[in-house]
Structure formats: C-alpha cells, structure tokens
C-alpha cells in the first residue's frame, strides 16, 4: 500500500473497516461508515513508494501475505499499460496466492474510456471496474461579473469550506507558472488570491507546494490522477478548457478581477450506478476470449478512513472522499471475505464465480462499452453467498490455460515456481475451454460467427435441484446450450454442458447476450459477449 498519501488506509477501511457512525468530510457525504467485512482482521503490506511500485516489492508483499495465512488479498495496484503475465508482479504474485487458496481482488485500472486499457486481466484474479454512487458533489465558482461556473464532472475537486470573495490572479510569465508547476508560484504575488491554473499541480505529493501560498485555486482540465481526487488542501474547483478560456478572458479584461469558490453541495445522481470514463475498459488485451472486467463496484467519491489528510487551514481530516478503481477493488475484496465466512472451504475460483454470476446486470445506455465497462454487472453482496452453482477452477486448470497460450518450460516455471510442463494435449486447447463463469467470443467476420464453449458447474445450492437454461440473445445470434437441463441429486455434484454460438452481428461491432441457469430458487447468470476484433 502507499500510505504517505492515505491510499492504503482508505482502501483497507473500505475492505474491512469497523462501523463508525456519523462520519463525513466537513459535512459532505454524511452517514455511517463501514467496511465490506467489518468483523475481519486486516493485515496491511507496503509495496509502493512515492516513485512507484516495483515488481520486487509487489512480489515480496504477496509472499508475506501468503506466509501469514491471509484469506483474501485486495491489491489496488495498476500500471499505466497492460503487461504480459510474466512481466506483471501482480499477476505472478496473484498466481502464487491463488494456488494457496487465496482469492486476489485487483483494480481494473484508471486508463479509460479507451478500449483494451484493462490492466489486471489474468483469469486467476478478480478484475474490478468502478461505478458511480448516487451522490455527486458540485462546486460553484462565481466571478465578479456575476457569471457562475458549476463543476460536477467525475474528476472534480471537493471543496470543504467557503472561500471569501478575493482577488483572482493569473501568472503569465512562463509555462511553469501557467501550469502551477512545483515551486513556480511561491511568492507574494499569489498570497491571499485565487489562482487560475492551466492544469492541476504535479501529481506527486509535493505538487501542492506550487499553490500553498494561495487562498484558492481553479484547476483546468484534462483527466486528473486518481490520488488527487478528493478534498484539496485549499478551496478549489476544476473547470473544463472552455470555461478556463472564459475565466482567462474575464481576468485579462478586468482591472480588479475577483471570484468566489463556494462550498461543495451534494446532489442526487439519478443515473447511478454507471461506469465513469476513468475506469479502464476491455476487451482483454491479451486473451480476447476471456471477458474483462469481471464485475463493477462503487469507486467514485467513496468516503473512507484516511491518514489525516490535510484539508486546509492547518486542519486534518480522518476521512476522505476518494475516487478510482482502487476504491472499487476493496469493495469486491470485502464481499469476497463475506462469502468466505459462509464457505470457508471454497476455492478462490468458486468465490470469484459467485461474485460474477450473482452480479446485478447494468445498462449499456449509461455505461458505454457495455460488458467491456462493467463485466457481469454491479457487485451484489446480499446474493453473493448463495450462487446456486459455481464454475470452479484449480491450479492445474490455470496451468493448462497457460499451456494453451504458448507458455512452457522455463517460462512456465517463472510463474509456477516448480517444474511444471505442458503436454501436446493441452497445447491444442483454447481460452474458450477455461471453465470461466462468463463467455467472450472475438471474431474477424461479423457475418460468420462460430464459437464453442465447454463448461462444468458444481452444485452448491439445493441438494435436489433441476436447472433449466434461459438464453437472451439479440437478433441474428443463435445460442444453443446442450444439455439445456441439468439435474442434481447432491451437493458438490458436477455437471457439464456446451454452449454453441452461431449467426451474425447486425449493425454493431459488439453484441451482448446472457445465459441464466434457473431452478426456481437460484438464478446463475453469465454474460455472453460477441465482438469484432479490429
């Protein structure tokens, strides 16, 4: 964890923090705080520093966590670009944990909304996207000419106190001044003034030093790093480029320009939950026939404990509103721990399957890219312990998968730490044969679709039960399930089936479908995605 900026404390409290009543950040986000599994014990490991997270440190903390006997690992760590399994400390460390029976929840990455930006995509770990919550925080800025500017985009800064009407300042002597670069503005010219910056301060911890002598700041811009989202050390607002131009014009044409930054207000977001733009998107950049992400969880404006975050005026807050898939990841870890408390003997894959097949479906109307944005849907804690059926996997299944992807010999030993080898039988398998609880099919020709998936489910619901397959598919797509009825006479009984996808895609490069196994009590839903690779 990186706790010099409060990131580690925030994520840990989301996963398993105690119940604390009447919490807020200066009145914003007021309510009762609690982690996903408040009765769980937390073991925290530091893998990251101000200059980043090295693979050596990441692997070391995974090994320490495994040696300590933890049950669930929440890893809110992501690089900027996807890496091969054997170039990712998170993927290798997660494999070591999974083979010891430990589920690893990972963040999806904050590189959206471009496609193929999902960072943690190995099938042996849970990949979690972020959603919004039902609250938005808006910040109003009023100029001396009476014009108001209201910010409510995903990366806005949450102002925690009212800034009095003061003079507004703009520095034009250099690019460093305009960008509010570190140490560029530390002089009397900005003291007691609101400063207009062409972008946010430097993304590292000492970036705030650029504006520490100011009374307020209006930031511009482009996407802001997730660590900067939340209460700012001084009153702040974040405007778009067009609004920046209007404010700049006002300053340039006014002898004594003034402005007011008002305290943020809460408003209800009637469209929530949806996947915001920053959350990384699929499809899977390495294995296109394994759906990524798996599920989505709350990640925007999450109120949780913080390591005494500065909030201006010399005061510090014990709670903070933060944003990113880093916040979504521990939500899923907390629910996984909750499921584990009911089913202590379940494998990581069984728990992962339960989270995926019980997720609430989401809408592509509010979340562009559909399943590539939210996977199976929104995490559903109340249903997760009772999935009915699970798609289980073990270490050997993952080894067969790696063999099918061309890994063998010494390359395989890097991740397995043993003398694992591949037989010719498994070299001929495909990602379609991995017993995964979702279905993804990449195609070249939208007018010729032909995919076959082999799956096996394990009964964890009622000992005597009969499940019938229910398929929802768009026009042009024919999905057959054989057999379409699965009968069980005992718990832990396994039954296999084959899903065949044929047809064509009309008017789109991607279509969504679903398969639900239903026995009247349990509905086991798997998303099906067919898309054209460009």
VOBALUM-908725 format. One record per residue (C-alpha): residue in three letters; y, x, z. Coordinates in steps of 0.2 Angstrom, whole numbers, plus 5000, padded with zeros to 4 digits. Example, Ala and Ser with C-alpha at 12.3 -4.5 7.8 and 13.67 -1.06 7.14 Angstrom:
REM residues 2
ALA497850625039/SER499550685036/
***
This chain:
REM residues 534
UNK500050005000/UNK501850054998/UNK502750005014/UNK504350105013/UNK505049955004/UNK504049825013/UNK502749794999/UNK501249825009/UNK501749725024/UNK502249575013/UNK500549575004/UNK499549595019/UNK500349455028/UNK500049345013/UNK498249385013/UNK497849365032/UNK499549345042/UNK499549245058/UNK500349075059/UNK502249095063/UNK503248935064/UNK505048905059/UNK505249065048/UNK506549085034/UNK507649215027/UNK509349165034/UNK508848985032/UNK508148995015/UNK506348955012/UNK506248875030/UNK504448825036/UNK502848885044/UNK502149055038/UNK500349095037/UNK499149195028/UNK497649135017/UNK496449185031/UNK497449205047/UNK495849225058/UNK495349385048/UNK495649555053/UNK496749675042/UNK496449855038/UNK497849925028/UNK497750085017/UNK499150185009/UNK498850234991/UNK500650234984/UNK502250334987/UNK503950324980/UNK503450424965/UNK501950304961/UNK500150284964/UNK498950424960/UNK497150384955/UNK496550514968/UNK497450414982/UNK496850254975/UNK495050314975/UNK495250384992/UNK495850215000/UNK494450124991/UNK493150244998/UNK493950225015/UNK493850035014/UNK492050035009/UNK491650155023/UNK492550055035/UNK491449895030/UNK492849785024/UNK492349615016/UNK493749585004/UNK494949704996/UNK496649654990/UNK497349784978/UNK499149744972/UNK499249894961/UNK499549894942/UNK500150024930/UNK501349984916/UNK500049994902/UNK498149954901/UNK496950094904/UNK495150124899/UNK493950094914/UNK493650274916/UNK495550304916/UNK495950174930/UNK495750224948/UNK495750034952/UNK494349994940/UNK493250134946/UNK493650104965/UNK493349924962/UNK491649954955/UNK491150064970/UNK491749924981/UNK490849784971/UNK489149874972/UNK489349874991/UNK489649684991/UNK491549684992/UNK492549574981/UNK494149654975/UNK495649544970/UNK496849634959/UNK498549584952/UNK498749544933/UNK500249654931/UNK502149614928/UNK502249654909/UNK502349484902/UNK502649374892/UNK501949484878/UNK500149464874/UNK498749594879/UNK499849654893/UNK498549614907/UNK498249774917/UNK496749754928/UNK495449674917/UNK493749754922/UNK492449604924/UNK491949664941/UNK493549624949/UNK494649464950/UNK496149464939/UNK497549354946/UNK499149294937/UNK500649224946/UNK501349054946/UNK503048974952/UNK503148874968/UNK504048704970/UNK505648794976/UNK506948884965/UNK508448974973/UNK510148964963/UNK511649074966/UNK513349014961/UNK514749134956/UNK516549064954/UNK517849164945/UNK519749154949/UNK519949054933/UNK518848914941/UNK517348954930/UNK515648934938/UNK514049034933/UNK512448974940/UNK510949084940/UNK509149024943/UNK508049124931/UNK506449194938/UNK507249364942/UNK508749304951/UNK509449384967/UNK509349284983/UNK511049294992/UNK510949265010/UNK512749245016/UNK514349185009/UNK515549315001/UNK517349285004/UNK518549274989/UNK518949464985/UNK519549564971/UNK518249604957/UNK518049774950/UNK517349844934/UNK517150034931/UNK517350094913/UNK517550274914/UNK515650314910/UNK514050234906/UNK513350284923/UNK514750184931/UNK514450034920/UNK512550044924/UNK512950064943/UNK511850224942/UNK511550314958/UNK513050404966/UNK514150344952/UNK515250224962/UNK515350294979/UNK517250304981/UNK518750194987/UNK518850104970/UNK517449984974/UNK517649964993/UNK517949784998/UNK517649724980/UNK516349634970/UNK515649754956/UNK515049694939/UNK513549804934/UNK512849804916/UNK511149814924/UNK510349824941/UNK510349984951/UNK509050114949/UNK507350044953/UNK506950174966/UNK507350154985/UNK509050254984/UNK509750144969/UNK510650034982/UNK511750184986/UNK512650164970/UNK513450004977/UNK513350024995/UNK515250034997/UNK515549864988/UNK515649694996/UNK514649614982/UNK513849644965/UNK513549544949/UNK511949614940/UNK511649584922/UNK510149564913/UNK508649614907/UNK507049604917/UNK507149664935/UNK505749764943/UNK504749654955/UNK505149764970/UNK507049724968/UNK506749534968/UNK507249454984/UNK508649474997/UNK509849604991/UNK510649725004/UNK512349645000/UNK512949474992/UNK512349474974/UNK512049374958/UNK511049404942/UNK511849344926/UNK511249344908/UNK512049454895/UNK513049314888/UNK513849274905/UNK514149454908/UNK515249464892/UNK516249314898/UNK516549394915/UNK516949554907/UNK518249464896/UNK518949374912/UNK519149544921/UNK519949634906/UNK521249494903/UNK521749454921/UNK522949564932/UNK522049524948/UNK520349464945/UNK519449384959/UNK517749304962/UNK516649214975/UNK514749234977/UNK514149084986/UNK512549074997/UNK511049034988/UNK510448854988/UNK508648784987/UNK508248654973/UNK506548574969/UNK505648644953/UNK504948484946/UNK503948584933/UNK503048694945/UNK501748764946/UNK501848864929/UNK501649044924/UNK503349134924/UNK503749254910/UNK503449414920/UNK501649384923/UNK500549484911/UNK499649394898/UNK497949404889/UNK496949414879/UNK495949554887/UNK496549714878/UNK494849804879/UNK493449664879/UNK494149524869/UNK492749404873/UNK493049414892/UNK494449294897/UNK495849374907/UNK496649324918/UNK495349244929/UNK496449124939/UNK498349104944/UNK499049094962/UNK500849074969/UNK501849234966/UNK503649184964/UNK504849184979/UNK503549204992/UNK504149205009/UNK503149335020/UNK503249465033/UNK504249625029/UNK504549795037/UNK506349755042/UNK507149735025/UNK509049775025/UNK510049615021/UNK511749675023/UNK513049695037/UNK511849815046/UNK510649675049/UNK508749675045/UNK507549535041/UNK505749525047/UNK505349405032/UNK505749425014/UNK505649324998/UNK504749424985/UNK504149394968/UNK502749474957/UNK500849464953/UNK500749574968/UNK501149424978/UNK499849314969/UNK498449444972/UNK498349424991/UNK498349234989/UNK496749254980/UNK496049384992/UNK496449265007/UNK495549124998/UNK494049234994/UNK493949285013/UNK493949095017/UNK492549075005/UNK491649225013/UNK491749145030/UNK490749005024/UNK489549105014/UNK489349275021/UNK487849325010/UNK488649284993/UNK488949424981/UNK490649464975/UNK490249384958/UNK489749224967/UNK491349214976/UNK492349254960/UNK491449124951/UNK491848994965/UNK493649034963/UNK493649014944/UNK492648854942/UNK493548764956/UNK495248804950/UNK496448664945/UNK496748654926/UNK498548694921/UNK499648644906/UNK500048754891/UNK501648644889/UNK502448734904/UNK501448894903/UNK501448974885/UNK499949064880/UNK498848934890/UNK497249024897/UNK497949194892/UNK499349154905/UNK498349064919/UNK496449094916/UNK495448944923/UNK496948874932/UNK497848874949/UNK496848934964/UNK496148784974/UNK495748844992/UNK495048674998/UNK493748664984/UNK493348844983/UNK491948854996/UNK491048714988/UNK490748754970/UNK489048674967/UNK488448804955/UNK488948994953/UNK488749114939/UNK488049264948/UNK488049454944/UNK487449604952/UNK487749794949/UNK486349804936/UNK487249674926/UNK488849764925/UNK487849924920/UNK487049834906/UNK488849774901/UNK489449944901/UNK488050004890/UNK488449864878/UNK490149934877/UNK489550104872/UNK489650194889/UNK488150304893/UNK487650474900/UNK488950574909/UNK490250444905/UNK489250314915/UNK489050424929/UNK490850444932/UNK491050264937/UNK489250234945/UNK489150404954/UNK487250414950/UNK486050454936/UNK486250284928/UNK485750274909/UNK485650144895/UNK484150084886/UNK484250034867/UNK483849854873/UNK485549844882/UNK486549934869/UNK486249784857/UNK487049664870/UNK488749594869/UNK490149544881/UNK489549364877/UNK487949394887/UNK488849444903/UNK488549304915/UNK490349264917/UNK491049094923/UNK492249074908/UNK492049084889/UNK493149184877/UNK492749204858/UNK493849314847/UNK493649284828/UNK494349354812/UNK494249204801/UNK494949034808/UNK493848944796/UNK492249014801/UNK491849014820/UNK490049054826/UNK489849104844/UNK488349104856/UNK488449124875/UNK486949144886/UNK487249094904/UNK486249064921/UNK486948964935/UNK486248964953/UNK486248804964/UNK487248814980/UNK487748634981/UNK486348504985/UNK484548554985/UNK484048404974/UNK485348384960/UNK485448344942/UNK486948414932/UNK487548354915/UNK488648454903/UNK490348374899/UNK491248464885/UNK493048434880/UNK493548514863/UNK494948494850/UNK494648434833/UNK493748554821/UNK492748634835/UNK490948594839/UNK490248654855/UNK488448624860/UNK487548654876/UNK485648674877/UNK484948604888/UNK486348484892/UNK485548434908/UNK485048544922/UNK483948484936/UNK483748574953/UNK482448544967/UNK483048684979/UNK484548784984/UNK484748954976/UNK483648894961/UNK484248964944/UNK484348884928/UNK484848954911/UNK485748874896/UNK486548924879/UNK488248874873/UNK488548874854/UNK490248864847/UNK490548824828/UNK491848754817/UNK493648804813/UNK495348814820/UNK496648704813/UNK498548734814/UNK498448864828/UNK497849044831/UNK497148984848/UNK496248834855/UNK495748784872/UNK494148684877/UNK493048664893/UNK491348644899/UNK491048544915/UNK489348534924/UNK489448374934/UNK488148304946/UNK489248164953/UNK489748274969/UNK490248444961/UNK491148474945/UNK490948654939/UNK492248684926/UNK492348834914/UNK493748864902/UNK493248904884/UNK494548994873/UNK494349024854/UNK495649134846/UNK496049234830/UNK496249414833/UNK497749494823/
***
